[in-house]
Amino acid sequence: MARVALDADVVIAFLDRSDAQHRRAVETLGAHLASGDDILIAATVYAEVIVRPLRYGTDGKVDEFLAAIGAHVVEVERLLARRAAELRARHSSLRLPDAMSLATALAGAAELLTLDRALQRIADREIHGWRDQRPR
């Protein structure tokens, strides 16, 4: 069993059948759900994901989905916020929401699931660099 942190685009596309990336999100996340992987989601990702459903009164479906997959919402505390800021300082193209997703993955020793190819490239460098520095 692995740990994965979700970026907002994965959750949004997974829940919205009309999203252009729905199929990709279902395939990507579905494999992790079938494996029983531990799912992390930053509180900032939750906030990003829930905005549109709140407008349309469908926010309960998001909460039901997160509960059904056993997602752990990771609170934003000072060290996590700092790690996100450090990521933004190293990667000028990284937006704060994406930095929070990646910081959550790093803090939780998890892989990052995202549909954003640029973010995935940064995550691959950061996560593999972090793992290479861990004591064995």
Stockholm file with secondary structure:
# STOCKHOLM 1.0

chainA/1-136         MARVALDADVVIAFLDRSDAQHRRAVETLGAHLASGDDILIAATVYAEVIVRPLRYGTDGKVDEFLAAIGAHVVEVERLLARRAAELRARHSSLRLPDAMSLATALAGAAELLTLDRALQRIADREIHGWRDQRPR
#=GR chainA/1-136 SS CCEEEECHHHHHHHHCTTSTTHHHHHHHHHHHHHTTCEEEEEHHHHHHHHHHHHHHTCHHHHHHHHHHTTCEEECCCHHHHHHHHHHHHHCTTCCHHHHHHHHHHHHTTCEEECSCHHHHHHHHHHHHHHHHHSCC
#=GC SS_cons         CCEEEECHHHHHHHHCTTSTTHHHHHHHHHHHHHTTCEEEEEHHHHHHHHHHHHHHTCHHHHHHHHHHTTCEEECCCHHHHHHHHHHHHHCTTCCHHHHHHHHHHHHTTCEEECSCHHHHHHHHHHHHHHHHHSCC
//
